[in-house]
Amino acid sequence: MGTPMRRSTNSNGWHIRRTNETMRLIITTFVGVIFGFFLGVSFPTLSLSKVNLSSNIFPSIDLTYIEDKYSGLSTQALLNVWSSLRGRRGMSRKFNNTKIWIPTNPRGAERLPPGIIVAESDLYTRRLWGLPGEDLIIKPRYLITFTVGYDQKNNIDAAVKKLTENFQVLLFHYDGRTSEWDEFEWSKRAIHVSARKQTKWWYAKRFLHPDVVAPYDYIFIWDEDLGVENFDPEKYIKLVKKHGLEISQPGLSPDSGMTWQMTKRRDDTEVHKDTEERPGWCMDPHLPPCAAFVEIMAPVFSRDAWRCVWHMIQNDLVHGWGLDFALRKCVEPAHEKIGVVDSQWIVHQTVPSLGNQGKAEKGKAPWEGVRERCRNEWTMFQDRLAAAEKSYFEAMGINPPNSTAR
């Protein structure tokens, strides 16, 4: 009788455990279904960028981009996009492993494809709206710069009013006064750059890089004290082209005070390219100051000539003295491509405004200190140019000719 009783007890326990396991399975399944349902409903708005997905499962893609671009799609559509992106995984890896290196690109841009490189710029002002291709109704062909103080505003106003729409005006302000110029309507269309007590060659070296002024056929780098009553800029350009001048200046009237013989205006010709100076001043009739020479007060450069001249300007020699004797290095033959336009002439008023920007030291007036530095810079420039030429010829194994820097 004892054995049957034990069988009955074991049978009841087995049925109870089986019932409990069945209930646990049902509850687990139900919870899983509910969880899956809510997960599926919320999936399209789930921030994928917040999920840390293993790189072994999914490719390296911009999940934020997918979320933003496809947040309005259904779950299935999103999965289709994801699948398509994964299908391009091999192509993407191949592209990422392809590096660009083009030594002929501008320095620093060797890693860029040539089609995206813009190596040159301009000084054209543009709108903040509309299509870029519609910004410019007219593209100025010539650039004229004046280094100015506000005291010479009337002189500059007279000069600018001589210009046509072919000219872009750039003012370099050495006195820091820029907003006052807005009394002139043209000033609102001009470019203004301000740095106190700096010269035009300081500005030119820093703001007239050849790649910035490349769109302009000619670059005028003028002083502020030039009278232009007898000057027509468009006629001047025509004569420069007619006579093949790469570097030029207008003739200076007899009222211009002390000047070189070469830059004095002549009454009997449109252009002259040489002159006779004082005895002993010209060792060669094709060399400065008898030929291949203009002064630095009102030079005009072709685009190609300026590219060379800009590189010759020294960062620390701000007055430009001596540069006029070296301009011939940038064109060939210089005695044919450098000249003075006589039929379009100007007056150098010799206003010592920049000299007054100096500082009185050791009992010297401000202008005296400025003039002393000008002379020192001339000597320094000559020495540097002579040394550079000598070094080049020696490196090439050539006996240096007599120095032509002076």
C-alpha positions as CSV (number, residue, x, y, z in Angstrom):
1,M,0.0,0.0,0.0
2,G,3.0,2.3,0.6
3,T,4.3,2.2,-2.9
4,P,1.2,3.4,-4.7
5,M,0.9,6.4,-2.3
6,R,4.5,7.6,-3.3
7,R,3.7,7.3,-7.0
8,S,0.6,9.6,-6.5
9,T,2.8,12.2,-4.8
10,N,5.4,12.3,-7.6
11,S,2.8,12.5,-10.3
12,N,1.1,15.5,-8.7
13,G,4.4,17.4,-8.4
14,W,5.3,16.8,-12.0
15,H,2.0,18.2,-13.2
16,I,2.4,21.3,-11.0
17,R,6.0,22.1,-12.4
18,R,4.8,21.6,-16.0
19,T,1.9,24.0,-15.4
20,N,4.3,26.6,-14.0
21,E,6.7,26.4,-16.9
22,T,3.8,26.7,-19.4
23,M,2.6,29.8,-17.7
24,R,6.1,31.3,-17.6
25,L,6.5,30.6,-21.3
26,I,3.1,32.2,-22.1
27,I,3.8,35.3,-20.0
28,T,7.3,35.7,-21.6
29,T,5.9,35.3,-25.1
30,F,3.2,37.8,-24.4
31,V,5.6,40.4,-23.0
32,G,7.9,39.8,-25.9
33,V,5.1,40.4,-28.4
34,I,4.1,43.6,-26.6
35,F,7.6,44.9,-26.5
36,G,8.2,44.0,-30.1
37,F,5.0,45.8,-31.1
38,F,5.9,49.0,-29.3
39,L,9.5,48.9,-30.6
40,G,8.2,48.5,-34.2
41,V,5.8,51.4,-33.8
42,S,8.5,53.7,-32.4
43,F,11.3,52.7,-34.7
44,P,10.8,55.3,-37.5
45,T,11.3,58.1,-34.9
46,L,14.1,56.4,-33.0
47,S,17.3,58.5,-33.0
48,L,19.7,56.1,-34.7
49,S,22.5,58.5,-34.0
50,K,22.1,57.7,-30.3
51,V,22.5,54.0,-30.8
52,N,26.0,52.6,-30.4
53,L,26.1,50.0,-33.2
54,S,29.0,47.6,-33.6
55,S,31.2,48.3,-36.6
56,N,31.2,44.5,-37.3
57,I,27.5,44.6,-38.0
58,F,27.0,47.9,-39.8
59,P,29.3,49.9,-42.1
60,S,30.7,53.3,-41.0
61,I,27.9,55.6,-42.2
62,D,26.4,58.9,-41.1
63,L,23.4,57.8,-39.1
64,T,22.5,61.4,-38.3
65,Y,22.2,62.0,-42.0
66,I,19.9,59.0,-42.5
67,E,17.8,60.0,-39.6
68,D,17.3,63.6,-40.8
69,K,16.9,62.7,-44.5
70,Y,14.5,59.7,-44.1
71,S,12.7,60.4,-40.8
72,G,9.4,60.7,-42.7
73,L,9.6,57.3,-44.3
74,S,8.2,54.0,-43.1
75,T,10.3,51.5,-41.3
76,Q,10.5,49.3,-44.3
77,A,11.5,52.1,-46.6
78,L,14.2,53.1,-44.1
79,L,15.5,49.6,-44.0
80,N,15.6,49.5,-47.8
81,V,17.7,52.7,-47.9
82,W,20.0,51.3,-45.2
83,S,20.4,48.1,-47.2
84,S,21.3,50.1,-50.3
85,L,23.9,52.0,-48.5
86,R,25.4,48.8,-47.1
87,G,25.6,47.5,-50.7
88,R,27.9,50.4,-51.6
89,R,30.2,49.6,-48.8
90,G,32.9,48.1,-51.0
91,M,32.9,51.1,-53.4
92,S,33.1,53.6,-50.5
93,R,36.1,51.8,-48.9
94,K,37.8,51.8,-52.3
95,F,37.2,55.5,-52.8
96,N,38.4,56.4,-49.3
97,N,41.6,54.6,-49.9
98,T,42.3,56.6,-53.1
99,K,44.4,59.6,-52.2
100,I,44.9,62.6,-54.4
101,W,48.3,64.2,-54.6
102,I,49.1,66.5,-57.5
103,P,52.4,68.3,-57.2
104,T,51.6,70.8,-59.9
105,N,48.7,72.2,-57.8
106,P,49.3,75.4,-55.9
107,R,51.4,74.9,-52.9
108,G,49.3,73.5,-50.0
109,A,46.5,72.4,-52.4
110,E,48.2,69.2,-53.6
111,R,45.5,67.0,-52.1
112,L,42.7,68.7,-54.0
113,P,41.3,67.7,-57.4
114,P,42.2,70.4,-59.9
115,G,38.6,71.1,-60.8
116,I,37.8,72.5,-57.3
117,I,40.9,74.8,-57.1
118,V,40.4,78.6,-57.4
119,A,43.9,79.9,-57.4
120,E,43.1,83.5,-58.1
121,S,40.7,86.1,-56.6
122,D,39.6,89.6,-57.3
123,L,38.4,92.8,-55.5
124,Y,34.9,92.7,-57.0
125,T,32.2,93.4,-54.4
126,R,29.3,91.0,-54.4
127,R,25.7,90.9,-53.3
128,L,24.5,88.8,-50.3
129,W,21.5,87.5,-52.2
130,G,20.5,86.2,-55.7
131,L,22.6,84.0,-58.0
132,P,26.4,84.5,-57.9
133,G,26.5,84.6,-61.7
134,E,24.3,87.6,-61.7
135,D,26.2,89.7,-59.2
136,L,28.4,91.6,-61.6
137,I,26.8,93.7,-64.4
138,I,30.2,95.0,-65.3
139,K,33.6,93.7,-64.3
140,P,36.2,96.5,-64.0
141,R,39.3,95.9,-66.1
142,Y,41.6,98.2,-64.3
143,L,42.5,98.7,-60.7
144,I,43.6,102.1,-59.3
145,T,44.9,102.5,-55.7
146,F,45.5,105.7,-53.8
147,T,47.2,105.8,-50.4
148,V,45.4,108.6,-48.7
149,G,44.8,110.9,-45.8
150,Y,41.5,112.6,-45.4
151,D,43.1,116.0,-45.8
152,Q,43.6,115.2,-49.5
153,K,39.9,114.2,-50.1
154,N,39.3,116.9,-52.7
155,N,42.3,115.9,-54.7
156,I,41.2,112.2,-54.7
157,D,37.6,113.2,-55.5
158,A,38.8,115.0,-58.6
159,A,40.9,112.1,-59.7
160,V,38.2,109.4,-59.2
161,K,35.7,111.5,-61.1
162,K,38.0,111.2,-64.1
163,L,37.6,107.4,-64.0
164,T,35.1,105.3,-66.0
165,E,33.2,102.2,-64.9
166,N,36.2,100.2,-66.1
167,F,38.1,101.1,-63.0
168,Q,37.9,99.6,-59.6
169,V,38.9,102.1,-56.9
170,L,40.9,101.0,-53.8
171,L,41.8,103.5,-51.0
172,F,44.6,102.7,-48.5
173,H,44.0,104.9,-45.5
174,Y,47.2,105.8,-43.5
175,D,45.3,108.1,-41.1
176,G,42.6,105.7,-40.0
177,R,39.8,107.9,-41.3
178,T,37.5,105.9,-43.6
179,S,33.9,106.6,-42.8
180,E,34.2,110.3,-43.5
181,W,34.8,109.5,-47.2
182,D,31.2,108.4,-47.6
183,E,30.3,112.0,-48.3
184,F,31.4,111.1,-51.8
185,E,28.9,108.7,-53.6
186,W,31.7,106.9,-55.4
187,S,33.3,106.0,-52.0
188,K,30.4,103.8,-51.1
189,R,31.4,101.6,-54.1
190,A,35.2,101.7,-53.4
191,I,37.2,99.3,-51.4
192,H,38.7,100.8,-48.2
193,V,41.7,99.4,-46.3
194,S,43.0,101.1,-43.2
195,A,46.3,100.8,-41.2
196,R,47.7,103.9,-39.6
197,K,51.0,105.4,-40.7
198,Q,51.8,102.9,-43.5
199,T,53.1,103.6,-47.0
200,K,51.6,102.5,-50.3
201,W,54.3,99.9,-50.8
202,W,53.5,98.4,-47.4
203,Y,49.9,98.1,-48.5
204,A,50.8,96.9,-52.0
205,K,52.9,94.0,-50.6
206,R,50.1,92.9,-48.3
207,F,46.9,93.5,-50.3
208,L,47.8,93.5,-53.9
209,H,49.1,90.0,-54.3
210,P,49.3,89.0,-58.0
211,D,46.7,86.3,-57.5
212,V,44.3,88.8,-56.0
213,V,44.6,91.4,-58.8
214,A,44.9,88.9,-61.6
215,P,41.6,89.9,-63.3
216,Y,42.8,93.5,-63.9
217,D,44.7,94.3,-67.1
218,Y,46.5,97.3,-65.5
219,I,47.2,98.3,-61.9
220,F,47.7,101.9,-61.0
221,I,49.6,102.5,-57.7
222,W,49.4,106.2,-57.2
223,D,50.2,108.8,-54.6
224,E,47.5,111.1,-53.3
225,D,49.0,114.5,-54.4
226,L,48.6,114.2,-58.2
227,G,46.8,116.7,-60.3
228,V,44.8,115.1,-63.1
229,E,43.2,118.0,-64.9
230,N,45.0,117.1,-68.1
231,F,44.7,113.3,-67.7
232,D,42.2,111.0,-69.4
233,P,42.6,107.4,-68.0
234,E,40.9,105.6,-71.0
235,K,43.1,107.5,-73.5
236,Y,46.1,106.7,-71.4
237,I,45.4,103.0,-71.5
238,K,45.0,103.1,-75.3
239,L,48.4,104.7,-75.6
240,V,50.0,102.2,-73.3
241,K,48.7,99.4,-75.5
242,K,49.6,101.1,-78.7
243,H,53.3,101.6,-77.7
244,G,53.6,98.2,-75.9
245,L,54.4,99.5,-72.5
246,E,54.3,97.1,-69.6
247,I,55.4,99.6,-67.0
248,S,54.6,103.3,-67.5
249,Q,53.6,106.6,-65.9
250,P,52.1,109.8,-67.1
251,G,54.5,112.6,-68.0
252,L,55.1,115.2,-65.2
253,S,54.4,118.8,-66.0
254,P,57.1,121.4,-65.4
255,D,55.1,122.5,-62.4
256,S,55.9,119.2,-60.6
257,G,59.1,120.5,-59.0
258,M,62.2,118.5,-58.8
259,T,62.0,115.4,-60.9
260,W,64.1,113.1,-63.2
261,Q,64.7,114.2,-66.8
262,M,63.2,110.9,-68.0
263,T,59.8,111.5,-66.4
264,K,59.3,115.1,-67.5
265,R,56.6,115.7,-70.0
266,R,57.5,116.4,-73.6
267,D,55.4,118.4,-76.0
268,D,56.4,116.8,-79.2
269,T,55.5,113.1,-78.8
270,E,52.8,110.8,-77.4
271,V,55.3,108.6,-75.5
272,H,59.0,108.6,-74.9
273,K,61.2,105.7,-73.7
274,D,64.6,107.4,-73.2
275,T,66.2,110.7,-72.5
276,E,69.5,112.4,-71.9
277,E,70.6,113.1,-68.3
278,R,73.4,115.0,-66.8
279,P,76.9,113.9,-68.0
280,G,78.1,110.8,-66.3
281,W,74.7,109.7,-64.9
282,C,74.0,107.0,-67.5
283,M,76.7,104.4,-68.1
284,D,74.4,102.8,-70.7
285,P,71.8,104.7,-72.7
286,H,69.4,101.7,-72.2
287,L,69.7,101.8,-68.4
288,P,68.1,104.0,-65.7
289,P,67.8,106.9,-65.3
290,C,68.2,107.5,-69.1
291,A,65.8,104.6,-70.1
292,A,63.8,101.7,-68.7
293,F,62.8,104.0,-65.9
294,V,59.7,105.5,-64.2
295,E,59.3,107.0,-60.8
296,I,57.4,105.4,-57.9
297,M,54.9,108.2,-57.4
298,A,52.5,107.2,-60.2
299,P,53.5,103.9,-61.8
300,V,51.1,101.8,-63.9
301,F,51.8,98.1,-64.3
302,S,50.5,95.5,-66.6
303,R,49.2,92.3,-65.0
304,D,52.3,90.3,-65.9
305,A,54.8,93.0,-65.0
306,W,53.1,93.5,-61.6
307,R,53.4,89.8,-60.8
308,C,57.2,90.1,-61.1
309,V,57.4,93.5,-59.3
310,W,55.4,92.3,-56.4
311,H,57.9,89.6,-55.7
312,M,60.7,92.1,-55.7
313,I,59.1,94.4,-53.1
314,Q,60.7,93.8,-49.7
315,N,58.5,93.3,-46.7
316,D,60.5,95.6,-44.4
317,L,61.5,98.3,-46.9
318,V,58.3,100.3,-46.9
319,H,59.2,103.4,-48.8
320,G,60.0,101.8,-52.1
321,W,63.1,103.9,-52.7
322,G,65.4,102.2,-55.3
323,L,62.6,100.1,-56.7
324,D,62.2,102.5,-59.7
325,F,65.8,101.7,-60.7
326,A,65.1,97.9,-60.5
327,L,61.7,97.7,-62.3
328,R,63.6,96.9,-65.5
329,K,64.4,93.5,-64.1
330,C,60.7,92.5,-64.7
331,V,60.4,93.2,-68.4
332,E,62.5,92.4,-71.5
333,P,63.7,94.4,-73.4
334,A,63.1,97.0,-70.6
335,H,64.1,100.0,-72.7
336,E,61.3,99.2,-75.1
337,K,58.6,98.2,-72.5
338,I,59.0,100.9,-70.0
339,G,58.1,104.5,-70.9
340,V,56.4,107.8,-70.1
341,V,53.1,108.9,-71.7
342,D,53.5,112.5,-72.6
343,S,50.1,113.3,-74.1
344,Q,48.3,112.3,-70.9
345,W,50.1,114.1,-68.2
346,I,49.8,115.0,-64.5
347,V,51.1,117.4,-61.9
348,H,53.0,116.2,-58.9
349,Q,51.9,118.6,-56.1
350,T,54.6,117.4,-53.7
351,V,52.4,117.5,-50.6
352,P,54.5,116.1,-47.7
353,S,51.6,114.5,-45.9
354,L,53.2,111.2,-45.3
355,G,56.3,112.8,-44.0
356,N,54.2,114.4,-41.3
357,Q,53.2,110.9,-40.1
358,G,56.7,110.4,-38.8
359,K,57.9,110.9,-35.2
360,A,60.1,113.6,-33.8
361,E,63.3,112.0,-32.4
362,K,66.7,113.2,-31.2
363,G,65.9,116.8,-32.1
364,K,64.7,115.9,-35.7
365,A,61.4,116.9,-37.1
366,P,59.0,114.1,-38.1
367,W,59.7,114.5,-41.8
368,E,63.5,114.4,-41.3
369,G,63.2,111.0,-39.7
370,V,61.1,109.7,-42.6
371,R,63.5,111.1,-45.2
372,E,66.5,109.5,-43.5
373,R,64.8,106.1,-43.5
374,C,64.0,106.5,-47.2
375,R,67.7,107.0,-48.0
376,N,68.7,104.1,-45.8
377,E,66.2,101.8,-47.5
378,W,67.5,102.8,-50.9
379,T,71.0,101.7,-49.9
380,M,69.7,98.5,-48.3
381,F,67.6,97.6,-51.4
382,Q,70.6,98.1,-53.7
383,D,72.8,95.9,-51.5
384,R,70.2,93.1,-51.3
385,L,69.7,93.1,-55.1
386,A,73.4,93.1,-55.8
387,A,74.0,90.3,-53.3
388,A,71.1,88.2,-54.7
389,E,72.4,88.5,-58.3
390,K,75.9,87.6,-57.2
391,S,74.7,84.6,-55.3
392,Y,72.7,83.4,-58.2
393,F,75.5,83.7,-60.8
394,E,78.0,82.0,-58.4
395,A,75.6,79.1,-57.8
396,M,75.3,78.7,-61.6
397,G,79.0,78.7,-62.0
398,I,78.9,82.0,-64.0
399,N,81.3,84.9,-63.4
400,P,79.0,87.7,-62.1
401,P,78.8,90.7,-64.4
402,N,79.3,94.2,-62.9
403,S,76.5,94.9,-60.5
404,T,73.5,96.5,-62.2
405,A,71.5,97.0,-59.0
406,R,72.6,100.7,-58.6
